[in-house]
Amino acid sequence: MSPRIKALGLAVLLQMPLQGLADDFVSGLRPDRRPVAAPKLDASPVDEALKQQRLKGVETPWPGNLETIAAQGNWYSPLFWPGMPGRYDLRGLHAR
């Protein structure tokens, strides 16, 4: 084994104990419960302009619960983002 690899391995090993001393709180004794002081989001209102932007390219009447999905707030949904460009862009979300 070359001295360079030995030195690199030693440097990596010397850094490991420092990672264990980090001040960040990860899970504690009860990882299934949120800390009392954790921020809490009660509601995420969606204005009409954002809802219309999310429903762009879909003709009314909207199928199923599509309007409910568009008004769901900050949750991620693939419906909100453009997919593949070109002939696969059925809703016209990519700028031309």
VEXKOLTI-793646 format. One line per field, with one value per atom (N, C-alpha, C): residue number from 1; residue in one letter; atom name; z, y, x. Coordinates in nm, 4 decimals. Layout:
<atoms>
voro <- c(NUM  ...)
drenkol <- c(A  ...)
zake <- c(CA  ...)
w <- c(Z  ...)
v <- c(Y  ...)
u <- c(X  ...)
</atoms>
This chain:
<atoms>
voro <- c(1  1  1  2  2  2  3  3  3  4  4  4  5  5  5  6  6  6  7  7  7  8  8  8  9  9  9  10  10  10  11  11  11  12  12  12  13  13  13  14  14  14  15  15  15  16  16  16  17  17  17  18  18  18  19  19  19  20  20  20  21  21  21  22  22  22  23  23  23  24  24  24  25  25  25  26  26  26  27  27  27  28  28  28  29  29  29  30  30  30  31  31  31  32  32  32  33  33  33  34  34  34  35  35  35  36  36  36  37  37  37  38  38  38  39  39  39  40  40  40  41  41  41  42  42  42  43  43  43  44  44  44  45  45  45  46  46  46  47  47  47  48  48  48  49  49  49  50  50  50  51  51  51  52  52  52  53  53  53  54  54  54  55  55  55  56  56  56  57  57  57  58  58  58  59  59  59  60  60  60  61  61  61  62  62  62  63  63  63  64  64  64  65  65  65  66  66  66  67  67  67  68  68  68  69  69  69  70  70  70  71  71  71  72  72  72  73  73  73  74  74  74  75  75  75  76  76  76  77  77  77  78  78  78  79  79  79  80  80  80  81  81  81  82  82  82  83  83  83  84  84  84  85  85  85  86  86  86  87  87  87  88  88  88  89  89  89  90  90  90  91  91  91  92  92  92  93  93  93  94  94  94  95  95  95  96  96  96)
drenkol <- c(M  M  M  S  S  S  P  P  P  R  R  R  I  I  I  K  K  K  A  A  A  L  L  L  G  G  G  L  L  L  A  A  A  V  V  V  L  L  L  L  L  L  Q  Q  Q  M  M  M  P  P  P  L  L  L  Q  Q  Q  G  G  G  L  L  L  A  A  A  D  D  D  D  D  D  F  F  F  V  V  V  S  S  S  G  G  G  L  L  L  R  R  R  P  P  P  D  D  D  R  R  R  R  R  R  P  P  P  V  V  V  A  A  A  A  A  A  P  P  P  K  K  K  L  L  L  D  D  D  A  A  A  S  S  S  P  P  P  V  V  V  D  D  D  E  E  E  A  A  A  L  L  L  K  K  K  Q  Q  Q  Q  Q  Q  R  R  R  L  L  L  K  K  K  G  G  G  V  V  V  E  E  E  T  T  T  P  P  P  W  W  W  P  P  P  G  G  G  N  N  N  L  L  L  E  E  E  T  T  T  I  I  I  A  A  A  A  A  A  Q  Q  Q  G  G  G  N  N  N  W  W  W  Y  Y  Y  S  S  S  P  P  P  L  L  L  F  F  F  W  W  W  P  P  P  G  G  G  M  M  M  P  P  P  G  G  G  R  R  R  Y  Y  Y  D  D  D  L  L  L  R  R  R  G  G  G  L  L  L  H  H  H  A  A  A  R  R  R)
zake <- c(N  CA  C  N  CA  C  N  CA  C  N  CA  C  N  CA  C  N  CA  C  N  CA  C  N  CA  C  N  CA  C  N  CA  C  N  CA  C  N  CA  C  N  CA  C  N  CA  C  N  CA  C  N  CA  C  N  CA  C  N  CA  C  N  CA  C  N  CA  C  N  CA  C  N  CA  C  N  CA  C  N  CA  C  N  CA  C  N  CA  C  N  CA  C  N  CA  C  N  CA  C  N  CA  C  N  CA  C  N  CA  C  N  CA  C  N  CA  C  N  CA  C  N  CA  C  N  CA  C  N  CA  C  N  CA  C  N  CA  C  N  CA  C  N  CA  C  N  CA  C  N  CA  C  N  CA  C  N  CA  C  N  CA  C  N  CA  C  N  CA  C  N  CA  C  N  CA  C  N  CA  C  N  CA  C  N  CA  C  N  CA  C  N  CA  C  N  CA  C  N  CA  C  N  CA  C  N  CA  C  N  CA  C  N  CA  C  N  CA  C  N  CA  C  N  CA  C  N  CA  C  N  CA  C  N  CA  C  N  CA  C  N  CA  C  N  CA  C  N  CA  C  N  CA  C  N  CA  C  N  CA  C  N  CA  C  N  CA  C  N  CA  C  N  CA  C  N  CA  C  N  CA  C  N  CA  C  N  CA  C  N  CA  C  N  CA  C  N  CA  C  N  CA  C  N  CA  C  N  CA  C  N  CA  C  N  CA  C  N  CA  C  N  CA  C  N  CA  C  N  CA  C  N  CA  C)
w <- c(0.0000  0.0000  0.0000  -0.0828  -0.0961  0.0249  0.0552  0.1672  0.1479  0.0238  -0.0047  0.0369  0.0072  0.0438  0.1953  0.2590  0.4044  0.4702  0.4174  0.4732  0.4524  0.3355  0.3081  0.4012  0.4215  0.5124  0.6549  0.6988  0.8329  0.8475  0.7439  0.7485  0.7590  0.6868  0.6920  0.8306  0.8853  1.0179  1.1265  1.1126  1.2135  1.2096  1.0978  1.0856  1.1412  1.1503  1.1942  1.3351  1.4357  1.5694  1.5747  1.4907  1.4901  1.4406  1.3520  1.3023  1.4121  1.5053  1.6134  1.7177  1.7182  1.8166  1.7658  1.6540  1.5977  1.6943  1.6924  1.7833  1.7303  1.6062  1.5476  1.6146  1.6481  1.7116  1.6018  1.5986  1.4916  1.5341  1.6273  1.6617  1.8112  1.8913  2.0352  2.0788  2.1923  2.2477  2.1946  2.1350  2.0816  1.9364  1.8413  1.7029  1.6374  1.7014  1.6451  1.6853  1.7674  1.8125  1.7743  1.7315  1.6991  1.8275  1.8269  1.9443  1.9710  2.0943  2.1335  2.0666  2.0535  1.9976  1.8451  1.7794  1.6331  1.5710  1.4590  1.3939  1.3430  1.3444  1.3054  1.1993  1.0878  0.9803  0.9848  1.0151  1.0280  0.8936  0.8104  0.6822  0.5772  0.4547  0.3427  0.2369  0.2452  0.1525  0.0087  -0.0852  -0.2277  -0.2902  -0.3482  -0.4119  -0.5497  -0.6057  -0.7309  -0.8477  -0.8479  -0.9568  -0.9575  -0.8408  -0.8327  -0.8750  -0.8364  -0.8737  -1.0257  -1.0873  -1.2332  -1.3047  -1.2470  -1.3047  -1.3012  -1.1921  -1.1802  -1.2738  -1.3075  -1.3956  -1.5413  -1.5738  -1.7107  -1.8066  -1.9166  -2.0191  -1.9991  -1.8906  -1.8663  -1.8887  -1.9767  -2.0101  -1.9051  -1.8850  -1.7937  -1.8689  -1.8067  -1.6649  -1.6294  -1.5143  -1.4707  -1.4268  -1.4676  -1.4325  -1.2859  -1.2257  -1.0906  -0.9869  -0.9086  -0.8014  -0.8390  -0.9663  -1.0141  -0.9505  -0.9295  -0.8645  -0.7188  -0.6518  -0.5146  -0.5096  -0.6052  -0.6116  -0.6371  -0.7229  -0.7542  -0.6347  -0.5441  -0.4274  -0.3014  -0.3155  -0.1985  -0.1212  -0.1646  -0.0868  -0.1259  -0.0267  -0.0524  -0.0784  -0.0861  -0.1149  -0.2570  -0.2793  -0.4144  -0.4936  -0.6185  -0.7097  -0.8485  -0.9202  -1.0540  -1.1509  -1.1151  -1.1978  -1.2107  -1.1120  -1.1076  -1.1947  -1.2436  -1.3143  -1.4561  -1.5494  -1.6868  -1.6953  -1.7805  -1.8004  -1.9182  -2.0051  -2.1209  -2.2247  -2.2958  -2.3981  -2.5300  -2.6252  -2.7598  -2.7682  -2.8433  -2.8654  -2.7399  -2.6346  -2.5092  -2.4170  -2.4515  -2.3683  -2.4051  -2.3553  -2.3924  -2.3368  -2.2247  -2.1606  -2.2044  -2.2813  -2.3286  -2.2172  -2.1214  -2.0097  -2.0422  -2.1455  -2.1856  -2.2742  -2.2475  -2.3294  -2.4683  -2.5664  -2.7057  -2.7575)
v <- c(-0.1171  0.0000  0.1236  0.2191  0.3376  0.4301  0.5095  0.6032  0.7073  0.7411  0.8401  0.7885  0.6625  0.6034  0.5871  0.5498  0.5385  0.6732  0.7796  0.9135  0.9559  0.9257  0.9600  0.8832  0.7547  0.6749  0.7267  0.7659  0.8210  0.9522  1.0366  1.1640  1.1405  1.0415  1.0099  0.9575  0.8700  0.8142  0.9202  1.0175  1.1223  1.2166  1.2240  1.3101  1.2452  1.1144  1.0439  1.0816  1.0880  1.1249  1.2653  1.3551  1.4909  1.4937  1.4018  1.3965  1.3540  1.2713  1.2257  1.3322  1.4387  1.5450  1.6611  1.6438  1.7509  1.7895  1.9171  1.9668  1.9468  1.9017  1.8857  1.7714  1.7985  1.6991  1.6201  1.4899  1.4109  1.3453  1.2509  1.1839  1.1737  1.1629  1.1546  1.0197  1.0178  0.8928  0.8541  0.9503  0.9233  0.9735  0.8980  0.9448  0.9481  0.8861  0.8865  1.0098  1.0984  1.2193  1.3434  1.4452  1.5737  1.6462  1.7207  1.8011  1.9057  1.9420  2.0374  2.1724  2.2126  2.3444  2.3448  2.2336  2.2273  2.3166  2.3818  2.4660  2.3817  2.4426  2.3725  2.4539  2.3918  2.4571  2.4107  2.5031  2.4669  2.4634  2.5632  2.5701  2.6324  2.5958  2.6490  2.6956  2.8211  2.8673  2.8750  2.8429  2.8500  2.9531  3.0580  3.1593  3.1099  3.1786  3.1365  3.1381  3.2328  3.2406  3.1167  3.0728  2.9530  2.8293  2.8236  2.7097  2.7039  2.8197  2.8237  2.7888  2.8293  2.7944  2.6431  2.5801  2.4357  2.3597  2.4195  2.3553  2.3968  2.4678  2.5152  2.3972  2.4082  2.3046  2.1947  2.1988  2.0980  2.1647  2.1070  2.1669  2.1320  2.2256  2.1997  2.1202  2.0393  2.0063  1.9214  1.9527  1.8821  1.7411  1.6444  1.5057  1.4749  1.3933  1.3429  1.4487  1.4282  1.5218  1.6117  1.6456  1.7270  1.8652  1.9242  2.0556  2.0466  1.9384  1.9188  1.9044  1.8319  1.8161  1.9508  2.0340  2.1647  2.2589  2.2365  2.3241  2.2642  2.1689  2.0979  2.1706  2.2849  2.3602  2.3294  2.3141  2.2977  2.1541  2.0603  1.9229  1.9131  1.8259  1.8047  1.7172  1.7536  1.6718  1.6862  1.5773  1.5882  1.6644  1.6804  1.7561  1.9025  1.9556  2.0977  2.1362  2.0397  2.0686  2.0155  2.0840  2.0345  1.9003  1.8138  1.6833  1.6888  1.5908  1.5850  1.6882  1.7465  1.8465  1.7816  1.8669  1.8205  1.7652  1.6574  1.5996  1.5388  1.5202  1.4642  1.5707  1.6975  1.8081  1.8366  1.7527  1.7634  1.8869  1.9383  2.0549  2.1858  2.1810  2.3031  2.3792  2.3097  2.3773  2.4251  2.3712  2.4174  2.5408  2.6393  2.7617  2.7294  2.7875  2.7623  2.8802)
u <- c(0.0857  0.0000  0.0904  0.0568  0.1418  0.1251  0.2278  0.2183  0.1086  0.0802  -0.0235  -0.1617  -0.1899  -0.3183  -0.3273  -0.2156  -0.2145  -0.2447  -0.1840  -0.2072  -0.3523  -0.4064  -0.5460  -0.6400  -0.6130  -0.6948  -0.6880  -0.5686  -0.5531  -0.6293  -0.6251  -0.6979  -0.8484  -0.8979  -1.0407  -1.0780  -0.9960  -1.0253  -1.0207  -0.9324  -0.9241  -1.0445  -1.1127  -1.2300  -1.3557  -1.3598  -1.4802  -1.5264  -1.4401  -1.4893  -1.5484  -1.4993  -1.5525  -1.6970  -1.7319  -1.8692  -1.9654  -1.9207  -2.0064  -2.0333  -1.9547  -1.9712  -2.0553  -2.1237  -2.2045  -2.3165  -2.3551  -2.4584  -2.6003  -2.6129  -2.7456  -2.8203  -2.9456  -3.0322  -3.1019  -3.0834  -3.1410  -3.2716  -3.2670  -3.3914  -3.4159  -3.3145  -3.3343  -3.3875  -3.4529  -3.5023  -3.6399  -3.7105  -3.8447  -3.8520  -3.7968  -3.7967  -3.9338  -4.0331  -4.1679  -4.2479  -4.1909  -4.2621  -4.1848  -4.2565  -4.1933  -4.1564  -4.0462  -4.0124  -4.1203  -4.1378  -4.2419  -4.2193  -4.0938  -4.0628  -4.0542  -4.0849  -4.0776  -4.1847  -4.1527  -4.2538  -4.3709  -4.4871  -4.6087  -4.6817  -4.7137  -4.7853  -4.9297  -5.0205  -5.1617  -5.2335  -5.2069  -5.2762  -5.1855  -5.2094  -5.1340  -5.2336  -5.2767  -5.3800  -5.3279  -5.4141  -5.3820  -5.4738  -5.4158  -5.4997  -5.5462  -5.6407  -5.7035  -5.6048  -5.5099  -5.4114  -5.3212  -5.2780  -5.1940  -5.2723  -5.3976  -5.4812  -5.4999  -5.5205  -5.5364  -5.4059  -5.2926  -5.1632  -5.1417  -5.1833  -5.1683  -5.2626  -5.3744  -5.4721  -5.4565  -5.3484  -5.3261  -5.3194  -5.3906  -5.3894  -5.4909  -5.5668  -5.6698  -5.8044  -5.8843  -6.0137  -6.1186  -6.2111  -6.3220  -6.4278  -6.5058  -6.5065  -6.3845  -6.3249  -6.2058  -6.2418  -6.1616  -6.1927  -6.1639  -6.2491  -6.2276  -6.2002  -6.0974  -6.0642  -5.9471  -5.9340  -5.8231  -5.8220  -5.9372  -5.9443  -5.8970  -5.9292  -5.8829  -5.7316  -5.6749  -5.5296  -5.4627  -5.5199  -5.4621  -5.4683  -5.5621  -5.5774  -5.5168  -5.4249  -5.3747  -5.2662  -5.2219  -5.1237  -4.9808  -4.8935  -4.7505  -4.7066  -4.7981  -4.7603  -4.7094  -4.6109  -4.5584  -4.6544  -4.6728  -4.7501  -4.6882  -4.6667  -4.6094  -4.7004  -4.8259  -4.9192  -4.8775  -4.8059  -4.7743  -4.6554  -4.5782  -4.4544  -4.4604  -4.3935  -4.3912  -4.3198  -4.3689  -4.3060  -4.2106  -4.2203  -4.1315  -4.1743  -4.0783  -4.1115  -4.1540  -4.1845  -4.2179  -4.3583  -4.3706  -4.5040  -4.5648  -4.4843  -4.5350  -4.5939  -4.5767  -4.6255  -4.7711  -4.8610  -5.0022  -5.0683  -5.0199  -5.0815  -5.0180  -4.9099  -4.8451  -4.7746  -4.7133  -4.6494  -4.5077  -4.4456  -4.3125  -4.3254  -4.2443  -4.2468  -4.1947  -4.2571  -4.2146  -4.1386)
</atoms>
